[in-house]
């Protein structure tokens, strides 16, 4: 951290003059992404809701991807991961990423299975 | 160990003081804690996803649950949560500015930025308290069936929700709140709802333009409306009146939704609260000049990491509770 900050974001597309400027730039970007999410959440464009990708609405995929984008910039620029050694960065990022993908895969598949049991099995629950 | 070749010739490998990851002990420990805390939150959110997939076609639609904004009447889904998100991101920005000022050893600037961060945290906590209160108090009221499902009421002409108070009849009844002091044993009960099931059913029969809305989500992504006859059939299974939400009953739909709402936003709110407290402690240390004497502001950086983490978690809670 004491070795100064890396000041470019978007893979070098935007380069800031100082760390303070970079912070405000990242804020502007995060606000922009949140605004897109809120507008999409309120209007729910029909085309995005009706299209399904991998069993989920396209709109939901967009929300999740935008969330990951926001998480990336919070961790990289606010939490200074961009300035840390890559070994530390990888230890911090890939451990949860691997475990979370594993856990959500298992739980969501299981949840879907129970949904089908409730739907097609001989269980009365909606009365 | 004489034969061991080390590249950093001047350092004593086993004597301590090395920083292979280029971060101090305290900062590393903060990161380890944050990673484990991130896994805890992921566990909660994955459990939420499990329950939601299990009840995929009856899950409440967040846009219809969180519709209020303080001081304004009307239907404004998402607006207030978006505001809360912005507040939290904003307080993250002042925090990172405080860290930046700390690197430059500007005590005054650190004080003001930390102060702004604490105010932001307090506003967020207040907003969340309001959000909880609104959710607990409830909106229109509903009927719970014997199977534990929720029946809501809709005006057939406008398609808008109808509150129980708008159509329920008043039938004089002997039923009063059973208080503990009147009990034979140590029983009391929670406050009675404003209307009894009979009053709601009688009111429903008297108002032909009201229909029942079930929890089931139809093909078009909206909750299914029943016809008048189906509504009456459904109401035959009514077991109690539900107003608002708690851990056991929930007028908005599946009770698991309320359980997860209280649990996840509550756990997150607790993190925000402890973050504010820790920020306050560091704030006073900055004011007293502790870090000025120490020669560096690394403590500010460490609480900063925690504070950004709280923001990071909220970004995910926001997506999975309010958007998806």
Interface residues (C-beta under 8 A of the other chain):
Chain A: X1 X2 X19 X20 X23 X24 X27 X30 X31 X34 X35 X37 X38 X41 X42 X44 X49 X60 X63 X64 X66 X67 X70 X71 X74 X75 X77 X78 X79 X80 X84 X85 X87 X88 X91 X92 X95 X96 X99 X100 X103 X104 X107 X108 X110 X111 X112 X114 X115 X118 X124 X125 X126 X127
Chain B: X20 X21 X22 X23 X28 X31 X34 X35 X38 X39 X42 X43 X46 X47 X49 X50 X51 X52 X53 X54 X55 X56 X57 X58 X63 X77 X78 X79 X82 X85 X86 X89 X90 X92 X93 X95 X96 X97 X99 X100 X103 X145 X146 X147 X149 X216 X221 X237 X301 X304 X305 X308 X309 X311 X312 X315 X316 X318 X319 X322 X323 X324
